[in-house]
Amino acid sequence: MSKVLVAVKRVIDYNARVRIKPDKSGVDLTNVKMSMNPFCEIAVEEALRLRESKAVDEVVAVSLGPQQVQETLRTALAMGADRAIHVSTEQQLEPLAVAKLLAALARREQPLLCLLGKQAIDGDNNQTGQMLAGLLSWPQATFASKVELDKAAGSAKVTREVDGGLETLSCQLPAVITTDLRLNEPRYATLPNIMKAKKKSIAKLTPQELGVDVTQQLVTLQVEEPAQRKGGVVLGSVAQLVEKLHKEAKVI
């Protein structure tokens, strides 16, 4: 049975206001709305479309973290994923640790494809997909805006957006693909499917069972909000603009 392994992450909702803790040690998550990372939603949607087109047979969603990430997994199940796996840990995970856990799962599940969002909107690291491909020694295609699978040839054709236009890559399967914004428009989960998802079982594993050390390698020294921008001014002439650029901004 051919399958797609889709990684989903629980992040602060993109409409929520981000607050910094008073001690500047991190982001305050108290009473903040959480949701699935938007790029992960796109990855789930693309996996479902591949299944609907008979390119794959099964969609497996996986999330890593504390008990609360099961809400994100149930969202993926409500959208249409067949199974869900929760790798349970209270440890804050860095991109390399996430990639190692996903690699261990990929070796267990033997998927045809690993689909991930190109980045999470909390850390904006854009590292996990590339690291996962490196650990598995699989081909990778990042920032995908179109994905086509050819099961007979055992390959994927991926169109990606680059600065100069569009680039089309062909890679052998299994492969790792990360999704960009214009790949698709994620579907909304229907109420009946949301209710069904609440009753579905979620497989649970730990990093220890997968043989992965998730000890943090990085230390966050301080988190600060961006500096407030000064208000703009309307200038009466080009001469005034040049003077301000020269004397105040000191860019000329």
BELWO-V627742 format. One record per residue. N is the residue number from 1. NEAR is the number of other C-alpha atoms within 10 Angstrom. D_CENTER is the distance of its C-alpha to the mean C-alpha in Angstrom with 1 decimal. Layout:
n->N near->NEAR d_center->D_CENTER
n->N near->NEAR d_center->D_CENTER
This chain:
n->1 near->8 d_center->25.1
n->2 near->16 d_center->22.2
n->3 near->21 d_center->18.7
n->4 near->28 d_center->15.0
n->5 near->29 d_center->12.8
n->6 near->29 d_center->9.4
n->7 near->25 d_center->7.0
n->8 near->28 d_center->6.1
n->9 near->25 d_center->6.2
n->10 near->24 d_center->9.2
n->11 near->20 d_center->9.6
n->12 near->19 d_center->12.7
n->13 near->17 d_center->13.3
n->14 near->15 d_center->13.3
n->15 near->8 d_center->17.0
n->16 near->10 d_center->18.0
n->17 near->9 d_center->19.9
n->18 near->15 d_center->18.7
n->19 near->15 d_center->21.6
n->20 near->14 d_center->22.4
n->21 near->14 d_center->24.5
n->22 near->11 d_center->28.1
n->23 near->9 d_center->28.2
n->24 near->15 d_center->25.3
n->25 near->13 d_center->23.6
n->26 near->15 d_center->20.2
n->27 near->16 d_center->18.8
n->28 near->13 d_center->20.9
n->29 near->14 d_center->19.0
n->30 near->8 d_center->22.4
n->31 near->6 d_center->22.7
n->32 near->14 d_center->19.4
n->33 near->13 d_center->17.7
n->34 near->18 d_center->14.3
n->35 near->17 d_center->12.0
n->36 near->22 d_center->8.8
n->37 near->22 d_center->6.0
n->38 near->23 d_center->7.4
n->39 near->23 d_center->5.1
n->40 near->26 d_center->4.5
n->41 near->28 d_center->8.2
n->42 near->26 d_center->8.9
n->43 near->31 d_center->7.9
n->44 near->32 d_center->10.2
n->45 near->23 d_center->12.7
n->46 near->22 d_center->13.1
n->47 near->29 d_center->13.7
n->48 near->26 d_center->16.2
n->49 near->14 d_center->17.9
n->50 near->20 d_center->18.3
n->51 near->19 d_center->20.0
n->52 near->12 d_center->22.1
n->53 near->11 d_center->23.3
n->54 near->13 d_center->24.3
n->55 near->20 d_center->22.3
n->56 near->21 d_center->20.9
n->57 near->16 d_center->22.4
n->58 near->21 d_center->19.8
n->59 near->25 d_center->16.2
n->60 near->24 d_center->15.0
n->61 near->28 d_center->12.1
n->62 near->25 d_center->11.4
n->63 near->22 d_center->10.4
n->64 near->28 d_center->11.8
n->65 near->19 d_center->13.9
n->66 near->15 d_center->17.0
n->67 near->12 d_center->18.6
n->68 near->12 d_center->16.9
n->69 near->23 d_center->13.6
n->70 near->23 d_center->15.9
n->71 near->17 d_center->15.9
n->72 near->23 d_center->12.2
n->73 near->28 d_center->13.3
n->74 near->25 d_center->16.4
n->75 near->24 d_center->14.6
n->76 near->30 d_center->13.1
n->77 near->25 d_center->16.7
n->78 near->22 d_center->18.2
n->79 near->21 d_center->16.4
n->80 near->23 d_center->18.0
n->81 near->24 d_center->16.3
n->82 near->17 d_center->19.2
n->83 near->19 d_center->18.3
n->84 near->24 d_center->16.1
n->85 near->20 d_center->16.0
n->86 near->20 d_center->15.6
n->87 near->23 d_center->15.9
n->88 near->19 d_center->17.9
n->89 near->16 d_center->18.2
n->90 near->9 d_center->19.2
n->91 near->12 d_center->18.4
n->92 near->13 d_center->15.9
n->93 near->17 d_center->13.5
n->94 near->17 d_center->13.1
n->95 near->17 d_center->10.7
n->96 near->19 d_center->13.8
n->97 near->21 d_center->14.4
n->98 near->24 d_center->11.0
n->99 near->22 d_center->11.7
n->100 near->22 d_center->15.3
n->101 near->23 d_center->14.6
n->102 near->27 d_center->12.5
n->103 near->22 d_center->15.4
n->104 near->20 d_center->17.9
n->105 near->18 d_center->16.6
n->106 near->18 d_center->16.5
n->107 near->10 d_center->20.1
n->108 near->10 d_center->21.1
n->109 near->14 d_center->19.7
n->110 near->17 d_center->20.4
n->111 near->22 d_center->18.0
n->112 near->24 d_center->18.7
n->113 near->23 d_center->15.2
n->114 near->28 d_center->11.8
n->115 near->25 d_center->9.0
n->116 near->29 d_center->5.3
n->117 near->29 d_center->3.3
n->118 near->26 d_center->5.5
n->119 near->22 d_center->4.5
n->120 near->21 d_center->4.5
n->121 near->19 d_center->7.9
n->122 near->15 d_center->9.8
n->123 near->10 d_center->10.1
n->124 near->9 d_center->9.1
n->125 near->12 d_center->9.7
n->126 near->17 d_center->8.2
n->127 near->16 d_center->9.8
n->128 near->23 d_center->8.4
n->129 near->28 d_center->8.6
n->130 near->21 d_center->12.0
n->131 near->20 d_center->13.2
n->132 near->27 d_center->12.6
n->133 near->20 d_center->14.6
n->134 near->15 d_center->17.2
n->135 near->15 d_center->17.7
n->136 near->18 d_center->18.3
n->137 near->12 d_center->20.2
n->138 near->17 d_center->18.5
n->139 near->16 d_center->18.3
n->140 near->23 d_center->15.1
n->141 near->23 d_center->14.3
n->142 near->22 d_center->11.7
n->143 near->22 d_center->11.1
n->144 near->24 d_center->12.7
n->145 near->19 d_center->14.7
n->146 near->17 d_center->16.7
n->147 near->19 d_center->16.7
n->148 near->13 d_center->20.0
n->149 near->22 d_center->20.9
n->150 near->12 d_center->24.5
n->151 near->14 d_center->25.2
n->152 near->7 d_center->28.8
n->153 near->9 d_center->28.0
n->154 near->12 d_center->25.1
n->155 near->17 d_center->23.0
n->156 near->21 d_center->20.1
n->157 near->17 d_center->20.7
n->158 near->21 d_center->17.8
n->159 near->20 d_center->18.4
n->160 near->22 d_center->16.4
n->161 near->16 d_center->17.3
n->162 near->9 d_center->19.1
n->163 near->6 d_center->21.4
n->164 near->6 d_center->24.4
n->165 near->7 d_center->23.2
n->166 near->11 d_center->21.6
n->167 near->13 d_center->21.4
n->168 near->14 d_center->21.6
n->169 near->15 d_center->20.9
n->170 near->15 d_center->22.2
n->171 near->18 d_center->21.0
n->172 near->16 d_center->22.4
n->173 near->20 d_center->20.7
n->174 near->21 d_center->19.1
n->175 near->21 d_center->16.3
n->176 near->25 d_center->12.7
n->177 near->27 d_center->11.1
n->178 near->26 d_center->8.0
n->179 near->28 d_center->8.1
n->180 near->23 d_center->9.7
n->181 near->16 d_center->11.1
n->182 near->13 d_center->14.4
n->183 near->19 d_center->13.6
n->184 near->16 d_center->14.6
n->185 near->11 d_center->15.3
n->186 near->17 d_center->13.8
n->187 near->13 d_center->16.9
n->188 near->10 d_center->18.1
n->189 near->15 d_center->18.9
n->190 near->12 d_center->22.7
n->191 near->10 d_center->24.7
n->192 near->9 d_center->26.3
n->193 near->15 d_center->23.0
n->194 near->17 d_center->21.7
n->195 near->12 d_center->25.0
n->196 near->13 d_center->24.8
n->197 near->23 d_center->21.3
n->198 near->15 d_center->22.9
n->199 near->9 d_center->25.4
n->200 near->14 d_center->23.3
n->201 near->11 d_center->23.1
n->202 near->18 d_center->20.0
n->203 near->11 d_center->20.6
n->204 near->12 d_center->20.4
n->205 near->15 d_center->20.3
n->206 near->15 d_center->20.4
n->207 near->18 d_center->19.6
n->208 near->13 d_center->23.3
n->209 near->9 d_center->23.6
n->210 near->16 d_center->21.1
n->211 near->11 d_center->23.1
n->212 near->16 d_center->20.4
n->213 near->11 d_center->21.3
n->214 near->18 d_center->18.7
n->215 near->11 d_center->21.1
n->216 near->12 d_center->19.8
n->217 near->9 d_center->20.9
n->218 near->7 d_center->20.2
n->219 near->6 d_center->22.0
n->220 near->8 d_center->21.1
n->221 near->8 d_center->24.5
n->222 near->9 d_center->24.1
n->223 near->14 d_center->21.8
n->224 near->14 d_center->23.5
n->225 near->10 d_center->23.1
n->226 near->6 d_center->23.6
n->227 near->6 d_center->27.4
n->228 near->6 d_center->29.0
n->229 near->6 d_center->29.9
n->230 near->6 d_center->33.5
n->231 near->5 d_center->34.9
n->232 near->6 d_center->35.9
n->233 near->6 d_center->39.5
n->234 near->7 d_center->41.4
n->235 near->10 d_center->43.6
n->236 near->8 d_center->46.9
n->237 near->8 d_center->47.1
n->238 near->9 d_center->45.6
n->239 near->10 d_center->47.8
n->240 near->12 d_center->46.3
n->241 near->12 d_center->42.8
n->242 near->14 d_center->43.9
n->243 near->13 d_center->45.6
n->244 near->15 d_center->42.6
n->245 near->13 d_center->40.3
n->246 near->12 d_center->43.1
n->247 near->10 d_center->44.2
n->248 near->10 d_center->41.2
n->249 near->10 d_center->38.0
n->250 near->9 d_center->39.9
n->251 near->9 d_center->37.9
n->252 near->10 d_center->41.1
